[in-house]
Amino acid sequence: MSDWSALHSVAERVAQLRQEIPDRTRIIAVTKTVPTHLMREAYAAGLRDFGESRIQEAAQKQQELADLTDVTWHFIGHLQQNKVKQALLQFQWIHSVDSLALAQRLNLLAADLKSPPKICLQVKLRDDPQKFGWNGKELLKDLAALYDCHRLEFKGLMTILPIDLSPSEQRVVFEETAAIAQHIRAHAITPLPLTELSMGMSDDYPLAIQAGSTMVRLGRIIFGERNNFFSQ
């Protein structure tokens, strides 16, 4: 691991991440509360994937960054039912589909879209009242109903770890998530092509990558602490 305190610019941090993270793993820059001038720095450093968790905040940034036409926008926050339509209009990826009801609502409202939204199903494999998602048994139970959501392009699984796990426990949860995705891909009757694993954040991304993560969601390690954003 690098000494991130010695890397002061977004460009330096992105360059270091590029050296550490394999090409197969996409870096999603988590830009909640990040001002657009720093997002432009991340873009100039080569990042093309931005992750937002608030619909209204993302809409303002998307307007300000409309000239960056090759950016892919990822919704990574908890998606409320009344925000589904707007999320479908603003984001190419939705990582946080955490219930069958939400998937079915997305499927219904995706009817008029030119291309289907790319979906990650959120799993929660350890008790955590602050997180959302299926456990493994619940997801398998809902698999047939999800399979019928033909307007959605299911891409993978997403997970967010509880904050109190040891590194060894973190690794186990990431490996369990990967195993569930593999099991669903191989399901004889209702397989979903869950080839993507959206796992790993600033504190745990190396372990996630070791377990097979294809997308890491990195905010602080790229942009620094949130309370420093607007002083830059």
C-alpha positions as CSV (number, residue, x, y, z in Angstrom):
1,M,0.0,0.0,0.0
2,S,1.2,3.5,-0.8
3,D,1.7,6.4,1.6
4,W,-1.3,8.3,0.4
5,S,-0.5,11.3,2.7
6,A,2.5,12.0,0.5
7,L,0.3,12.2,-2.7
8,H,-1.4,15.6,-2.8
9,S,-3.0,15.9,-6.2
10,V,-5.8,13.9,-7.7
11,A,-3.6,13.1,-10.7
12,E,-0.9,11.7,-8.4
13,R,-3.4,9.6,-6.5
14,V,-5.0,8.2,-9.7
15,A,-1.6,7.4,-11.2
16,Q,-0.6,5.5,-8.1
17,L,-3.9,3.6,-8.1
18,R,-3.3,2.7,-11.8
19,Q,-0.1,1.0,-10.7
20,E,-1.8,-1.0,-7.9
21,I,-5.1,-1.9,-9.5
22,P,-5.1,-4.5,-12.4
23,D,-6.6,-3.5,-15.7
24,R,-9.5,-5.9,-15.2
25,T,-10.8,-3.8,-12.3
26,R,-12.6,-0.6,-13.2
27,I,-12.1,2.4,-10.9
28,I,-15.3,4.2,-10.1
29,A,-14.6,7.6,-8.6
30,V,-17.1,8.2,-5.8
31,T,-17.9,11.9,-6.1
32,K,-20.6,12.5,-3.5
33,T,-20.0,16.1,-2.3
34,V,-16.9,16.4,-4.5
35,P,-16.9,19.7,-6.4
36,T,-16.8,19.5,-10.2
37,H,-13.4,21.1,-10.5
38,L,-11.9,18.0,-8.7
39,M,-14.0,15.7,-10.9
40,R,-12.5,17.4,-13.9
41,E,-9.0,16.7,-12.5
42,A,-10.0,13.0,-12.1
43,Y,-11.2,13.1,-15.7
44,A,-8.0,14.6,-16.9
45,A,-6.1,11.9,-15.1
46,G,-8.0,9.3,-17.1
47,L,-11.0,8.3,-15.0
48,R,-14.3,8.0,-16.9
49,D,-16.6,6.4,-14.3
50,F,-18.2,8.6,-11.7
51,G,-20.4,7.3,-8.8
52,E,-23.0,9.4,-7.2
53,S,-25.5,8.5,-4.4
54,R,-27.9,11.6,-4.5
55,I,-30.1,12.2,-7.5
56,Q,-30.4,15.9,-7.2
57,E,-26.7,16.5,-6.6
58,A,-25.8,14.3,-9.5
59,A,-28.2,16.2,-11.8
60,Q,-26.4,19.5,-11.1
61,K,-23.0,17.9,-11.7
62,Q,-24.1,16.3,-14.9
63,Q,-25.2,19.6,-16.2
64,E,-21.9,21.3,-15.3
65,L,-19.9,18.4,-16.8
66,A,-22.0,18.0,-19.9
67,D,-19.0,18.6,-22.1
68,L,-17.4,15.4,-20.8
69,T,-19.4,13.2,-23.2
70,D,-17.7,9.9,-22.5
71,V,-18.3,9.8,-18.8
72,T,-20.3,6.8,-17.5
73,W,-22.5,7.6,-14.5
74,H,-23.1,5.0,-11.8
75,F,-25.7,5.3,-9.1
76,I,-24.3,3.7,-5.9
77,G,-26.6,5.0,-3.1
78,H,-29.8,3.6,-1.7
79,L,-32.5,4.2,-4.3
80,Q,-35.9,5.1,-3.1
81,Q,-38.9,4.0,-5.1
82,N,-40.0,7.6,-5.9
83,K,-36.6,8.3,-7.4
84,V,-36.5,5.4,-9.8
85,K,-37.6,7.2,-12.9
86,Q,-35.1,10.0,-12.5
87,A,-32.3,7.5,-11.8
88,L,-33.1,5.7,-15.0
89,L,-32.8,8.9,-17.0
90,Q,-29.5,10.0,-15.3
91,F,-27.4,6.9,-14.8
92,Q,-26.2,4.1,-17.1
93,W,-25.4,1.9,-14.1
94,I,-27.4,1.3,-10.9
95,H,-25.3,-0.7,-8.4
96,S,-27.7,-0.6,-5.5
97,V,-30.8,-2.6,-6.5
98,D,-31.4,-4.1,-3.1
99,S,-34.9,-5.7,-3.3
100,L,-37.2,-7.5,-5.7
101,A,-39.7,-4.7,-5.5
102,L,-37.1,-2.2,-6.6
103,A,-36.0,-4.4,-9.5
104,Q,-39.6,-4.8,-10.6
105,R,-40.2,-1.0,-10.4
106,L,-37.1,-0.4,-12.5
107,N,-38.2,-3.0,-15.0
108,L,-41.6,-1.4,-15.4
109,L,-40.2,2.1,-15.9
110,A,-37.4,1.0,-18.2
111,A,-40.0,0.2,-20.9
112,D,-39.4,3.5,-22.8
113,L,-35.6,3.6,-22.6
114,K,-33.6,3.1,-25.8
115,S,-31.1,0.9,-24.0
116,P,-31.6,-1.2,-20.8
117,P,-30.0,0.0,-17.6
118,K,-27.0,-2.0,-16.3
119,I,-27.9,-3.4,-12.9
120,C,-25.9,-4.8,-9.9
121,L,-27.9,-6.6,-7.2
122,Q,-26.9,-5.5,-3.8
123,V,-26.2,-8.2,-1.2
124,K,-25.8,-8.0,2.5
125,L,-24.1,-11.1,3.8
126,R,-23.5,-9.9,7.4
127,D,-26.0,-8.2,9.8
128,D,-25.8,-4.5,9.5
129,P,-28.8,-2.2,10.2
130,Q,-27.1,0.6,8.2
131,K,-26.9,-1.5,4.9
132,F,-29.5,-2.8,2.5
133,G,-29.6,-5.9,0.2
134,W,-30.4,-9.6,-0.1
135,N,-28.7,-12.3,1.8
136,G,-27.7,-15.3,-0.2
137,K,-30.9,-17.4,0.4
138,E,-33.2,-14.5,-0.2
139,L,-31.5,-13.7,-3.5
140,L,-31.8,-17.3,-4.7
141,K,-35.5,-17.3,-3.7
142,D,-36.1,-14.2,-5.9
143,L,-34.1,-15.4,-8.8
144,A,-37.0,-16.5,-11.0
145,A,-38.8,-13.2,-10.5
146,L,-35.6,-11.3,-11.3
147,Y,-35.1,-13.4,-14.4
148,D,-38.5,-12.2,-15.6
149,C,-37.3,-8.5,-15.5
150,H,-36.4,-8.6,-19.2
151,R,-35.9,-4.8,-19.5
152,L,-33.0,-4.8,-17.1
153,E,-29.4,-5.8,-18.0
154,F,-28.2,-7.7,-15.0
155,K,-24.5,-7.3,-14.8
156,G,-23.3,-8.4,-11.3
157,L,-23.5,-8.2,-7.5
158,M,-22.6,-5.3,-5.3
159,T,-21.8,-5.3,-1.6
160,I,-20.8,-2.8,1.1
161,L,-19.1,-4.3,4.2
162,P,-19.9,-3.5,7.8
163,I,-17.3,-1.2,9.3
164,D,-16.3,-3.5,12.2
165,L,-15.0,-6.5,10.3
166,S,-11.4,-7.7,10.5
167,P,-9.4,-8.0,7.3
168,S,-9.8,-11.7,7.3
169,E,-13.5,-11.4,7.7
170,Q,-13.6,-8.8,5.0
171,R,-11.9,-11.2,2.6
172,V,-14.4,-13.9,3.5
173,V,-17.4,-11.7,2.7
174,F,-15.9,-10.7,-0.6
175,E,-15.2,-14.3,-1.5
176,E,-18.7,-15.3,-0.5
177,T,-20.1,-12.6,-2.8
178,A,-18.1,-13.9,-5.7
179,A,-19.3,-17.4,-5.0
180,I,-22.9,-16.4,-5.0
181,A,-22.5,-14.7,-8.4
182,Q,-20.8,-17.8,-9.8
183,H,-23.6,-20.0,-8.5
184,I,-26.3,-17.8,-10.1
185,R,-24.4,-17.7,-13.4
186,A,-24.5,-21.5,-13.4
187,H,-28.1,-21.8,-12.3
188,A,-29.8,-24.4,-14.6
189,I,-33.2,-22.8,-14.9
190,T,-32.8,-19.1,-14.3
191,P,-29.2,-18.0,-14.8
192,L,-28.3,-14.4,-14.7
193,P,-25.0,-13.3,-16.3
194,L,-23.5,-11.8,-13.2
195,T,-20.0,-11.3,-14.3
196,E,-19.3,-8.0,-12.5
197,L,-18.4,-7.7,-8.8
198,S,-18.8,-4.2,-7.5
199,M,-16.8,-4.7,-4.3
200,G,-14.2,-2.6,-2.4
201,M,-13.9,1.0,-1.2
202,S,-11.0,3.1,0.0
203,D,-10.3,1.1,3.1
204,D,-10.7,-2.4,1.7
205,Y,-10.3,-2.4,-2.1
206,P,-7.0,-4.5,-2.1
207,L,-8.8,-7.4,-0.4
208,A,-11.8,-7.0,-2.8
209,I,-9.5,-7.2,-5.8
210,Q,-7.9,-10.3,-4.5
211,A,-11.4,-11.8,-4.2
212,G,-12.2,-11.0,-7.8
213,S,-13.7,-7.5,-7.8
214,T,-14.2,-6.0,-11.2
215,M,-15.3,-2.6,-10.0
216,V,-13.9,-0.7,-6.9
217,R,-15.7,2.4,-5.6
218,L,-13.1,4.9,-4.5
219,G,-13.7,8.3,-3.0
220,R,-11.5,9.5,-0.2
221,I,-8.4,7.8,-1.6
222,I,-8.7,9.8,-4.8
223,F,-10.1,13.1,-3.5
224,G,-9.1,13.3,0.1
225,E,-11.3,14.0,3.1
226,R,-14.7,15.6,2.3
227,N,-14.2,18.5,4.7
228,N,-11.2,19.6,2.6
229,F,-13.0,19.6,-0.8
230,F,-14.2,23.2,-0.9
231,S,-10.9,24.7,0.3
232,Q,-9.1,23.4,-2.8
